[in-house]
Amino acid sequence: MVEISEGSLFAVDGNTYTIEKFIGKGKGGYSYIAECNNEKYVFKQLHYEPCSTYTFGSNKLEAELRDYNRLKETGIQMPNLIAFDDENQRLVKNFIEGDT
């Protein structure tokens, strides 16, 4: 996996995101606050580390997108998916200010 640190640059769907801060590791990936065109986003790099409480199957990005669409259909308020990069297993969502 590519090392991600403050100041790293990543292109997703034609836009370049600058990593500003690591915000956490979850069952599916590492999340960062990133900036693009003076806007903040959440940049998520998927990982394939074992998770004893959840099974993703063979394609974690596919599972993430399926779960996102299922939640979106419920109408609950949640961050919007802005872009994803299948080859590099990355997601970009809008950033919502506030406590996690």
N, C-alpha and C positions, 0 to 999 in steps of 0.2 A: 504494500500500500504506500502511496505517496505521502511523505511527511507534510503535515499541515501545521503552519505556525503563523503568528501575527505577521501581517504584511504579505503573505503568500497570495498569488494571483491565480484564479481559475476561470476558464471560459466555459459557460454553459449556455447553449442555444444562442450563440452569437453575442452574448454579453460577458464582460469581464468583471468578476467579483473579487474584491480585496478582503481578505480575512482580517477582522479586527480583534476578535476575542473568542476563546473557547468557552462554550456555555454548558457543555455536559455530554456524557456518554449514556446512551440508552441501549435497549435490547437489540436495536437494529443498526445503530451508527453513532458517529460523533457529530455533534452540532456546534456551530459557530455563528457568531454575528458577523455578517459580511456587508460590504458597502458596494453599491454600483450606482453611478450617476446621482450621487448625493442622497441616496435612499438606503435604508437598512433592510437587510433580509436575513433569514436563517438559511445557512448553507449546511446541508447534511451529507456527510460522507459515509456511505454504508460500509459495514464491516461484516465479516463472516465468522466472528468469534462465537463459540458455543453459548447457547442460552437455554437454561434448564426449564424455563417456564413458557417457552413459546417455540413453535416450529414454523419456519418460513418456507420450507420446501427448497427446491433447487435454485429459484430465482427470487432473491430478496427484493429487488426493485419492483418486480411484478407484484409481489405480495403487498409492498408499501402502496403502490398505486391502486390496487384493488381495495385495500382497506381505506385509503383516502376517499375514493369514490363512494364507498358504502357509507362512510360518515357524512360526506357532503350531501348525499341524498336525504339524510334525516332532517336537514335544515338547521342543524345546530351551528352556532357561530364558531368558526375555526379559521386558522390561517389558510390563505389560498395558495395552492400550488402554482408557482410562477413558471418553473421549467424543470426539466430533468435530463440527465445524461446517462443513457443506458450503458454505453461502453465503459464509462468510468464510475458508474454506480453512485451518482450524486443527485440530490434534490435541492431545489431552491424554493422557499416559501416566503410569503411576506412576514415581516417582523411586527409583532404586536408588543408595544411597550407595557411593562408591568412585571410583577413578581411571577416567578415560575412555581 
